[in-house]
Amino acid sequence: SQRLDVVLNAAVKLRTQARQDLDWSFADRIRDELATLGVLIRDSRDGTTWELEPNRTADDTARRVVERFVAIRGEARESNRWALADALRDTLVEAGVALKDSRVGTEWEWTNGL
């Protein structure tokens, strides 16, 4: 689906930035979190690509990726890692996700009409 393409391309971009910043633990976390959702990340000299495992559906995976990134952003906020929380927010917004923070957590919805 187009949503999955947008979400995963934004995630790959965030991971690439983490690698450029030498933040290996966060880059690895993105790769590992995506793997648990059935998304395989492949790095090469030509860049990073992703592949969805055959038994996964695109729309469900897109939703689960967004939910996981929202949770990671919440963890970053709780530990005062504001730059990371902001980067995650910006990545989600770029992927067409609106976030609404409240005292009880963060709600999200698609905004790009895909």
N, C-alpha and C positions, 0 to 999 in steps of 0.2 A: 504494500500500500504506500501511497505517497506520504502519509503521516509517519510511517516507520522510516522511510528514507530520510525525511527531514530530521526526525528525532535522532536517529543513529549517526547521520552526518554531523549533526551538532555535537554529539557525544564524542565522536572521533576527533573533531576539531578541539574540543576541550582536553582530550587526552594528549593530543599532539602538543598543545600548549604546555601541559604539565611536563611532558618529556623535554621540551625545549627549556623549561625552567628548572630542569633537573629534579623535579619532584616525583621521583620514581615510585614512591609508595602510593601516591594518589593516581598516577598513571596506571600502575598495576591494579589498584582497586577498581578503577573504571573497567579495565579489561576483565577482571575477575567477576565483578557484579554483572556485567553483560553476559558473561559465559553462563552464569547461573540461570539467566533468562533465555538461554538458547541462542545467543548471538556470539559467533566466533570472530575474534579480531585477528587480523593478519597484518604484521608489519613487514615492509620490504623497503628497499632503497627508493622505490618509486612512491612511497607513501603508505598509508594505512587503509585497509579495506575491511569490510565486515561481510559476514554471511549468516543468514538465518538457518538454523537447523531445520531439516525438512518437516519434522513433526510439529512445528510451531506455526501459529497463525500471525499474520502481520499486525492486524489491528489489536489483538490481545497483547502481543509483545510490545507494541508502541505504548499502550496504556501502562503496562507493567514497568517499562523503562522509565517513563515519566514518574510514576509513583516511587520508584527506587531512588531517582535523583532528587525528588522532593524530600524524601526521608534523609538522604545524605546531606542535603542542604540544611535540614533541621538539626542534624548532629553538629554540623559546622557552626551554626548559629549558637547552639548551646555551649560549645567550647570556645566561643569568641573568636573563631577563625573567619573574620568578616570578609576578607579578600576571597577566600574560597567560597563562602556563601554567596557573595556577589557574583562570582564567576559562574556558579551553578544557576543562579537566577537568570543571568544574562543568556546562558546557554538555553535554558528552558524557554525564555521569551523569544529567542531567535528561532526556536523550533515551533513557535506558534502556541505556546502555553501561557495562560494568564495565571498568576499566583495571587492569592489573597491570604495574607498572614493575619492571624488573630491570637488571642491568648491560649486558645485550645489547640492550635496547630495551623497548618497551611492547607487550604483548599486550592484546587486547580481546575482549569477547564481549557478546552481547545479554543483557540481564537482565530485560526487561519482558515477555517471553513473547509478543511480537507476531509 
